Amino acid sequence: MATSLPTIVQVLCPQLPSCNDKSPPVSSFREDVTAVRNIIKSLVEADERVFMAMHSYGGAVGTDAIEVLTFADRKSEGKSGGVIHLFYMCAYILVPGTSVWHIIQEVGFAHLRPQFIQNLDDGSRLPTNPSLLFLGGVEQDIVDKALPNLVRSPISAFGTKTKGDA
Protein backbone atom coordinates (compact mmCIF):
# COMPACT_ATOMS: atom_id res chain seq x y z
CA MET A 1 0.00 0.00 0.00
CA ALA A 2 1.42 3.34 -1.01
CA THR A 3 1.02 6.29 1.26
CA SER A 4 2.01 9.83 0.61
CA LEU A 5 3.43 12.24 3.10
CA PRO A 6 2.25 15.81 3.02
CA THR A 7 4.99 18.01 1.66
CA ILE A 8 5.10 21.74 1.91
CA VAL A 9 7.50 23.34 -0.50
CA GLN A 10 8.06 27.05 -0.70
CA VAL A 11 10.00 28.41 -3.67
CA LEU A 12 11.60 31.81 -3.32
CA CYS A 13 13.48 33.63 -6.07
CA PRO A 14 14.55 37.00 -4.72
CA GLN A 15 15.26 39.93 -6.99
CA LEU A 16 18.90 40.76 -6.31
CA PRO A 17 19.40 44.43 -5.41
CA SER A 18 22.23 44.79 -7.92
CA CYS A 19 20.07 43.59 -10.80
CA ASN A 20 18.24 46.76 -11.69
CA ASP A 21 18.44 49.54 -14.22
CA LYS A 22 20.05 52.14 -11.97
CA SER A 23 22.78 54.14 -13.65
CA PRO A 24 25.31 54.23 -12.14
CA PRO A 25 24.77 51.05 -10.10
CA VAL A 26 23.82 51.72 -6.48
CA SER A 27 24.37 48.21 -5.13
CA SER A 28 26.64 45.27 -5.77
CA PHE A 29 27.71 41.83 -4.53
CA ARG A 30 27.56 42.51 -0.77
CA GLU A 31 24.01 43.89 -1.00
CA ASP A 32 22.98 40.82 -2.99
CA VAL A 33 24.48 38.54 -0.32
CA THR A 34 22.69 40.46 2.44
CA ALA A 35 19.32 40.25 0.65
CA VAL A 36 19.60 36.48 0.17
CA ARG A 37 21.00 35.96 3.67
CA ASN A 38 18.07 37.82 5.25
CA ILE A 39 15.61 35.48 3.54
CA ILE A 40 17.56 32.34 4.46
CA LYS A 41 18.06 33.51 8.04
CA SER A 42 14.33 34.07 8.54
CA LEU A 43 13.61 30.57 7.25
CA VAL A 44 16.22 28.74 9.32
CA GLU A 45 15.31 30.69 12.44
CA ALA A 46 11.79 29.34 11.89
CA ASP A 47 13.42 25.86 11.99
CA GLU A 48 12.97 25.34 8.25
CA ARG A 49 15.30 23.16 6.21
CA VAL A 50 16.45 25.04 3.14
CA PHE A 51 17.49 23.54 -0.19
CA MET A 52 19.19 26.18 -2.29
CA ALA A 53 19.21 26.02 -6.10
CA MET A 54 21.55 28.62 -7.56
CA HIS A 55 22.31 29.64 -11.14
CA SER A 56 25.26 31.57 -12.60
CA TYR A 57 26.30 34.54 -10.41
CA GLY A 58 23.76 33.31 -7.85
CA GLY A 59 26.18 30.54 -6.89
CA ALA A 60 28.67 33.08 -5.54
CA VAL A 61 25.92 35.06 -3.81
CA GLY A 62 24.23 32.02 -2.27
CA THR A 63 27.45 30.48 -1.00
CA ASP A 64 28.41 33.67 0.82
CA ALA A 65 24.87 34.09 2.17
CA ILE A 66 24.76 30.82 4.12
CA GLU A 67 27.66 31.42 6.50
CA VAL A 68 26.77 29.78 9.88
CA LEU A 69 23.26 29.00 8.58
CA THR A 70 23.90 25.43 7.44
CA PHE A 71 22.08 22.56 9.06
CA ALA A 72 25.39 21.24 10.44
CA ASP A 73 26.33 24.64 11.91
CA ARG A 74 22.97 25.04 13.59
CA LYS A 75 22.87 21.45 14.82
CA SER A 76 26.26 21.94 16.51
CA GLU A 77 24.67 24.85 18.41
CA GLY A 78 21.66 22.72 19.41
CA LYS A 79 19.36 24.49 16.94
CA SER A 80 16.97 23.10 14.34
CA GLY A 81 16.67 24.09 10.71
CA GLY A 82 19.35 25.22 8.33
CA VAL A 83 20.57 24.97 4.78
CA ILE A 84 20.64 21.26 3.96
CA HIS A 85 21.88 21.31 0.37
CA LEU A 86 23.42 23.59 -2.24
CA PHE A 87 22.53 22.81 -5.85
CA TYR A 88 24.67 24.70 -8.36
CA MET A 89 22.99 24.85 -11.80
CA CYS A 90 25.61 26.22 -14.21
CA ALA A 91 26.67 28.36 -11.26
CA TYR A 92 29.94 29.64 -9.90
CA ILE A 93 31.39 27.57 -7.05
CA LEU A 94 34.21 29.78 -5.85
CA VAL A 95 37.12 29.20 -3.53
CA PRO A 96 36.97 31.78 -0.72
CA GLY A 97 38.93 34.88 -1.69
CA THR A 98 38.23 34.54 -5.40
CA SER A 99 35.68 36.21 -7.65
CA VAL A 100 33.65 35.43 -10.74
CA TRP A 101 36.08 37.53 -12.77
CA HIS A 102 39.01 35.55 -11.29
CA ILE A 103 37.50 32.33 -12.64
CA ILE A 104 36.91 33.88 -16.07
CA GLN A 105 40.56 34.94 -16.19
CA GLU A 106 41.84 31.64 -14.80
CA VAL A 107 40.16 29.58 -17.52
CA GLY A 108 41.41 31.96 -20.21
CA PHE A 109 38.04 33.38 -21.27
CA ALA A 110 38.64 37.06 -20.41
CA HIS A 111 39.50 37.92 -24.01
CA LEU A 112 36.20 36.40 -25.20
CA ARG A 113 34.02 38.37 -22.80
CA PRO A 114 33.60 41.49 -25.03
CA GLN A 115 31.91 39.31 -27.67
CA PHE A 116 29.13 38.57 -25.22
CA ILE A 117 29.10 41.28 -22.55
CA GLN A 118 29.53 45.03 -22.90
CA ASN A 119 30.85 47.06 -19.99
CA LEU A 120 29.14 50.45 -19.95
CA ASP A 121 30.75 53.74 -18.91
CA ASP A 122 28.45 54.01 -15.88
CA GLY A 123 29.93 50.87 -14.24
CA SER A 124 27.23 48.45 -15.35
CA ARG A 125 27.19 45.67 -17.90
CA LEU A 126 24.73 44.21 -20.39
CA PRO A 127 24.84 41.34 -22.87
CA THR A 128 25.83 42.50 -26.37
CA ASN A 129 23.11 40.35 -27.95
CA PRO A 130 20.73 39.18 -25.23
CA SER A 131 18.39 37.49 -27.71
CA LEU A 132 21.15 35.20 -28.90
CA LEU A 133 22.91 34.78 -25.55
CA PHE A 134 19.85 33.94 -23.44
CA LEU A 135 17.05 33.13 -25.86
CA GLY A 136 18.64 31.58 -28.94
CA GLY A 137 16.09 29.57 -30.89
CA VAL A 138 13.10 30.87 -28.93
CA GLU A 139 10.07 32.17 -30.83
CA GLN A 140 10.30 35.91 -31.51
CA ASP A 141 7.08 36.79 -29.66
CA ILE A 142 8.51 35.22 -26.49
CA VAL A 143 11.81 37.06 -27.01
CA ASP A 144 9.91 40.34 -27.42
CA LYS A 145 8.13 39.76 -24.10
CA ALA A 146 11.29 38.68 -22.25
CA LEU A 147 13.80 41.35 -23.31
CA PRO A 148 12.14 44.30 -21.52
CA ASN A 149 12.70 42.39 -18.25
CA LEU A 150 16.46 42.18 -18.76
CA VAL A 151 18.30 44.52 -16.42
CA ARG A 152 21.90 45.64 -16.19
CA SER A 153 24.20 44.50 -13.41
CA PRO A 154 27.23 46.22 -11.85
CA ILE A 155 30.67 45.36 -13.17
CA SER A 156 31.96 45.46 -9.58
CA ALA A 157 29.78 42.51 -8.55
CA PHE A 158 31.84 40.18 -10.70
CA GLY A 159 35.16 41.33 -9.24
CA THR A 160 34.24 41.19 -5.55
CA LYS A 161 36.06 38.45 -3.66
CA THR A 162 33.87 35.89 -1.92
CA LYS A 163 34.12 34.64 1.66
CA GLY A 164 31.80 31.64 1.60
CA ASP A 165 33.01 28.08 1.36
CA ALA A 166 30.88 25.39 -0.24
Summary of the structure (lengths in Angstrom):
residues: 166
radius of gyration: 18.2
end to end distance: 40.0
largest distance: 64.7
contacts: 426
relative contact order: 0.18
helix: 39%
strand: 17%
